[in-house]
């Protein structure tokens, strides 16, 4: 019996690295994995020392999605109000990067879609094959995919259940960077370092505007954006950023 935790976490210079740790089950999502990811997202959001999260999987791939064996026994792969895999319904407020090796399929792709950026190794397969099992991609695949890629391509993935490789996903804008096999985590860490250098309040507000504006009416865009960005632009960090630029030095962020 495997006594290893389903999810591991590690802190690296303001980055929380969240590792899916069920390699023998292709990192399939059961209740334990969902809870582990959900608790990690809470840690990321609650700790001011953490700026960015990375999620990746040990073994041959990122995640094969829901643990079907656990599903048929009645086990629920959800965590509180964060939903499937402890992430898809309520992602963290802070930036989150998916580092994909091998495959991100079904719920595995839905985990990646709940992230803000995706780095994938060459040849990695991404898809929502739920229809092949008489299921539907209800943890974000059917909602998020047509907002990220052209409608007809999203429909192709949903109705055929066939995956695409990382290279095609990058050409369509779904993947930010394609790396050599084995290089996804390192590339995600490098991307995270570029993000953590920036103001923490700015990061959270920028993410909120980009995500939430999809549902704003045109008449309320400027008001709602101002509500989120106004406090940032008047913050101590904003003054520090301008001062550091004038003094030609790196800013020292306070998160206030």
C-alpha positions in Angstrom: 0.0 0.0 0.0 1.3 3.5 -0.9 1.6 5.7 2.2 3.0 8.6 0.3 0.9 11.8 0.3 -1.1 12.4 -2.8 0.2 16.0 -3.0 3.6 17.4 -2.1 4.5 21.1 -1.7 7.8 22.9 -1.7 8.7 26.6 -1.4 11.3 28.1 -3.7 11.9 31.9 -3.5 8.3 33.0 -3.2 7.0 30.2 -5.4 4.9 27.3 -4.1 5.6 24.2 -6.1 2.7 21.8 -5.9 3.4 18.2 -7.0 0.8 15.7 -7.9 2.2 12.5 -6.4 0.2 9.5 -7.6 2.5 8.3 -10.4 1.3 4.7 -10.3 -2.3 6.0 -11.0 -1.1 8.6 -13.6 -1.8 11.3 -11.0 -5.5 10.6 -11.3 -7.6 12.8 -9.1 -9.2 11.1 -6.0 -10.4 12.7 -2.8 -6.9 12.8 -1.2 -5.4 14.5 -4.2 -8.3 17.0 -4.4 -7.9 17.9 -0.7 -4.1 18.2 -1.1 -4.3 20.6 -4.0 -7.1 22.6 -2.3 -5.1 23.0 0.9 -2.1 24.0 -1.2 -4.2 26.7 -2.9 -5.2 28.0 0.4 -1.6 28.2 1.5 -0.7 30.0 -1.7 -3.5 32.6 -1.2 -3.0 33.1 2.6 0.8 33.4 2.8 2.0 36.9 1.8 5.5 35.5 1.3 4.2 33.4 -1.6 3.7 35.2 -4.9 3.2 32.4 -7.6 2.2 28.8 -7.6 3.3 26.0 -10.0 1.5 22.7 -10.3 3.0 19.6 -12.0 2.9 15.8 -11.8 5.5 13.2 -10.9 5.9 10.2 -13.2 5.0 9.8 -16.9 2.5 12.7 -17.1 0.8 15.6 -15.5 -2.6 14.0 -14.8 -5.0 11.6 -16.5 -8.0 13.2 -14.8 -10.5 11.7 -12.5 -9.7 8.4 -10.8 -12.4 6.3 -12.4 -11.9 3.4 -9.9 -12.5 5.8 -7.0 -15.4 7.4 -8.9 -17.3 4.2 -9.3 -17.0 3.5 -5.5 -18.6 6.8 -4.7 -15.5 8.7 -3.8 -15.8 12.5 -4.6 -12.7 14.1 -6.2 -13.7 17.6 -4.9 -12.5 19.9 -2.1 -14.8 22.4 -0.5 -15.9 25.3 -2.8 -12.8 24.9 -4.9 -14.4 22.0 -6.8 -12.8 19.3 -8.8 -9.1 18.6 -7.9 -9.3 21.4 -5.3 -8.8 24.0 -8.0 -11.1 24.1 -11.0 -14.1 25.9 -9.6 -12.2 28.5 -7.5 -8.6 28.9 -8.5 -6.2 30.9 -6.3 -6.1 34.7 -6.4 -2.4 34.6 -7.1 -0.9 33.5 -10.5 -0.7 29.8 -11.1 1.4 28.0 -13.7 0.8 24.4 -15.0 4.0 22.5 -16.0 2.9 19.6 -18.2 5.0 16.6 -19.1 3.6 13.6 -21.0 -0.1 14.2 -20.9 -2.9 16.4 -19.4 -6.1 14.6 -20.2 -9.7 14.9 -19.2 -9.7 16.4 -15.6 -5.9 16.7 -16.0 -6.4 19.3 -18.8 -9.1 20.9 -16.7 -6.6 21.4 -13.9 -4.2 23.0 -16.4 -7.0 25.2 -17.8 -7.7 26.5 -14.2 -4.1 27.8 -14.2 -3.1 31.2 -15.6 -0.2 30.0 -17.8 0.7 26.6 -19.2 4.2 25.3 -20.0 4.3 22.0 -21.8 7.0 19.6 -22.9 7.3 18.7 -26.5 4.9 16.0 -27.6 2.8 16.3 -24.5 -0.8 15.3 -25.2 -3.7 17.6 -24.1 -7.3 16.8 -24.5 -10.8 16.2 -23.0 -11.6 12.5 -23.9 -14.6 12.3 -21.5 -17.0 11.5 -24.4 -15.2 8.3 -25.0 -16.3 7.2 -21.5 -19.8 8.5 -21.7 -18.9 11.5 -19.6 -18.7 15.2 -20.1 -15.9 17.6 -19.3 -17.8 19.5 -16.6 -14.8 20.7 -14.5 -14.0 23.6 -16.8 -13.1 21.9 -20.1 -16.3 22.8 -21.9 -16.4 26.3 -20.4 -12.8 27.4 -20.5 -11.5 25.8 -23.8 -13.7 28.0 -26.1 -12.5 31.1 -24.3 -8.8 30.1 -24.9 -8.9 28.6 -28.4 -11.1 29.0 -31.5 -14.6 27.7 -31.1 -14.5 25.0 -33.7 -11.2 23.6 -32.4 -12.7 23.4 -28.9 -15.7 21.7 -30.4 -13.4 19.2 -32.2 -11.7 18.3 -28.9 -15.0 18.0 -27.0 -16.8 15.9 -29.6 -14.1 13.6 -30.8 -12.3 13.2 -27.5 -9.0 13.2 -29.4 -6.0 15.0 -27.9 -3.7 17.6 -29.5 0.1 17.8 -28.9 1.8 20.6 -27.1 3.1 22.1 -30.4 -0.4 22.5 -31.8 -1.7 23.8 -28.5 1.0 26.4 -28.5 0.2 27.5 -32.1 -3.4 28.0 -30.9 -2.3 30.1 -27.9 -3.3 27.5 -25.3 0.3 26.8 -24.2 2.7 29.6 -23.4 5.9 27.7 -24.0 7.0 24.3 -25.4 10.1 22.9 -23.8 12.3 19.8 -24.4 11.0 16.7 -22.7 11.8 16.9 -19.0 12.1 20.6 -19.1 8.6 21.8 -18.2 9.2 22.4 -14.5 12.4 24.3 -15.0 10.8 26.5 -17.6 7.8 27.1 -15.2 10.2 28.1 -12.4 12.0 30.5 -14.8 8.6 32.0 -15.8 7.6 32.2 -12.1 10.9 34.1 -11.3 10.0 36.7 -13.9 6.6 37.1 -12.3 7.7 37.2 -8.6 10.0 40.1 -9.5 6.9 42.3 -9.8 4.6 43.9 -7.3 2.4 41.4 -5.4 -0.6 43.7 -5.3 -0.2 44.4 -9.1 -0.1 40.7 -9.8 -3.4 39.9 -8.0 -5.3 42.9 -9.4 -4.1 42.3 -13.0 -5.2 38.7 -12.8 -8.6 39.6 -11.4 -9.2 42.2 -14.2 -8.1 39.8 -16.9 -10.3 37.0 -15.6 -13.4 38.9 -14.4 -13.7 41.3 -17.4 -15.0 38.5 -19.6 -18.3 38.8 -17.7 -18.4 42.6 -17.5 -20.9 44.7 -19.5 -19.1 47.3 -21.7 -20.8 50.1 -19.8 -19.2 49.0 -16.5 -15.7 48.0 -17.7 -13.9 51.2 -16.6 -15.7 51.4 -13.2 -15.0 47.8 -12.3 -11.4 48.0 -13.5 -10.9 51.1 -11.4 -12.3 49.4 -8.3 -9.6 46.8 -8.6 -6.7 48.8 -9.9 -7.2 52.1 -8.1 -6.0 50.9 -4.7 -3.0 49.3 -6.4 -2.0 52.5 -8.2 -2.3 54.5 -5.0 -0.4 51.9 -2.9 2.9 52.2 -1.0 4.3 49.6 -3.5 3.4 51.9 -6.4 5.4 54.7 -4.9 8.2 52.3 -4.2 8.2 51.1 -7.8 8.4 54.6 -9.2 11.2 55.6 -6.7 13.2 52.4 -7.4 13.0 53.2 -11.2 14.2 56.7 -10.6 17.0 55.5 -8.4 17.9 52.7 -10.8 17.6 49.9 -8.3 15.4 46.9 -7.7 12.1 47.7 -5.8 11.5 46.3 -2.4 7.9 45.3 -2.3 5.8 45.4 0.9 2.5 44.2 -0.4 0.8 47.3 0.8 
